[in-house]
Amino acid sequence: MNSEGASDLEARADGGDHLSLRLWLRLLSCTNLIEARARARLRDEFGTTLPRFDLMAQLERAPEGLKMSELSRRMMVTGGNVTRLTDQLEAEGLVVRGESADRRVYRVSLTQRGRRAFAAMAKRHEDWIVETFEALSADERLQLFALLAKLKGAQRALAGSRA
């Protein structure tokens, strides 16, 4: 499947399919298209990847640093992936590993250089996301936000009822 087909999952459905299925595929398509654009811009403007940006975003929110296991949990990826990303960012002087109270565990934190680099990326990322939703009026954005909150709450309730 080409990259266009991978991001436009909505093309898999037709008018005969249940509206809920078509809506789900539309949400996935929008998510994939927005994410692909963000990935391309991070690569083109900063020479970085979305996983590296995500790791730095987690560290920016935790100035005291995070344990590798906590980074893995927050990013919902394996410890091996976090280690690989951390190794790359450390080699570039963007993060540093330090010992925690438990000397067997390292805490990772942004360096000053890493904070500056992330701040620049985060500002541009915010600009791209704002631009992404400019096709909708302010009222439409609020309406979509409220509808998605309602859907999210219902999904959490369904997940809780199955636990």
C-alpha positions in Angstrom: 0.0 0.0 0.0 1.4 3.4 -0.9 1.8 6.1 1.7 -1.3 7.9 0.5 -3.4 4.8 0.9 -2.0 4.1 4.3 -3.0 7.5 5.6 -6.4 7.6 3.9 -8.1 4.6 5.5 -11.4 6.1 4.8 -11.2 5.0 1.2 -11.7 1.4 2.5 -15.4 2.2 3.3 -18.3 3.1 1.0 -21.7 4.6 1.5 -23.1 1.2 2.3 -21.0 0.8 5.4 -22.3 1.8 8.8 -21.8 5.5 9.5 -19.9 4.6 12.7 -17.4 2.6 10.7 -17.0 5.4 8.2 -16.6 7.9 11.1 -13.9 5.7 12.7 -12.0 5.4 9.5 -12.3 9.2 8.9 -10.8 9.9 12.4 -7.9 7.5 11.7 -7.3 9.1 8.3 -7.2 12.6 9.8 -4.9 11.4 12.5 -2.5 9.7 10.1 -2.5 12.7 7.7 -1.7 15.2 10.6 0.9 12.9 12.0 2.6 12.4 8.6 2.8 16.2 8.1 4.3 16.7 11.6 6.8 13.9 11.0 7.9 15.4 7.6 8.2 18.9 9.1 10.3 17.7 12.1 12.5 15.9 9.6 12.8 18.8 7.1 13.2 21.7 9.5 15.0 20.1 12.4 16.5 16.8 11.1 14.7 14.9 13.8 12.0 12.3 14.2 8.7 12.3 16.0 9.8 9.7 18.6 12.8 11.9 19.5 10.6 14.9 19.7 8.2 13.0 22.0 11.0 11.8 24.3 12.2 15.4 24.6 8.7 16.6 25.3 8.4 14.1 28.2 11.7 15.4 29.6 10.7 19.0 29.2 7.7 18.3 31.4 9.9 16.7 34.1 12.8 19.1 34.8 14.1 16.7 37.5 14.4 14.1 34.9 12.8 10.7 34.4 13.8 7.1 34.9 14.2 5.2 31.7 11.3 2.9 32.7 9.1 6.0 33.3 10.0 7.3 29.9 9.1 4.0 28.3 5.7 3.9 30.1 4.8 7.5 29.2 5.8 7.0 25.5 4.2 3.5 25.4 7.2 2.0 23.8 9.7 -0.7 24.8 12.7 0.0 27.0 14.9 -0.8 24.1 13.4 1.9 22.0 13.9 4.4 24.8 17.5 3.4 25.3 18.2 3.7 21.6 16.6 7.2 21.4 18.4 8.3 24.6 21.7 7.1 23.3 21.3 9.2 20.1 20.2 12.3 22.0 23.0 11.9 24.5 25.6 11.6 21.7 24.2 14.9 20.4 24.5 16.6 23.8 20.7 17.1 24.1 20.1 14.8 27.1 22.2 13.5 29.9 21.9 10.4 32.1 22.5 10.8 35.8 22.3 8.5 38.7 19.2 8.5 40.9 18.9 7.5 44.6 18.9 3.9 43.4 22.3 3.8 41.7 21.2 0.9 39.5 18.7 3.3 37.8 19.5 6.3 35.6 17.5 9.5 35.3 17.5 11.2 32.0 17.1 14.9 31.6 17.5 17.6 29.0 20.7 19.5 28.8 20.5 23.3 28.4 21.2 22.7 24.7 18.4 20.2 24.6 16.0 22.6 26.3 16.8 25.3 23.7 16.5 22.8 20.8 13.2 21.5 22.1 11.8 25.0 22.7 12.4 25.8 19.0 10.8 22.5 17.9 7.8 22.9 20.2 7.1 26.4 19.0 7.1 25.3 15.3 5.1 22.1 16.2 2.4 24.3 17.8 2.4 26.6 14.8 1.8 23.5 12.5 -1.0 22.2 14.7 -2.7 25.6 14.8 -2.4 25.8 11.0 -3.8 22.2 10.7 -7.1 23.3 12.3 -7.4 26.7 10.5 -9.9 25.0 8.1 -12.4 25.0 10.9 -13.9 28.1 12.5 -13.3 28.8 16.2 -16.9 27.6 16.9 -16.3 24.4 14.8 -13.1 23.7 16.7 -14.9 24.1 20.0 -17.7 21.8 18.8 -15.3 19.2 17.6 -13.4 19.4 20.9 -16.6 18.9 22.9 -17.8 16.0 20.7 -14.4 14.2 20.9 -14.4 14.7 24.7 -17.8 13.0 24.8 -16.6 10.1 22.6 -13.4 9.8 24.7 -15.5 9.6 27.9 -17.7 7.0 26.5 -14.7 4.9 25.4 -13.2 5.1 28.9 -16.5 4.0 30.4 -16.7 1.1 28.0 -13.1 0.1 28.8 -13.8 0.4 32.5 -16.9 -1.8 32.3 -14.8 -4.6 30.7 -12.0 -4.6 33.3 
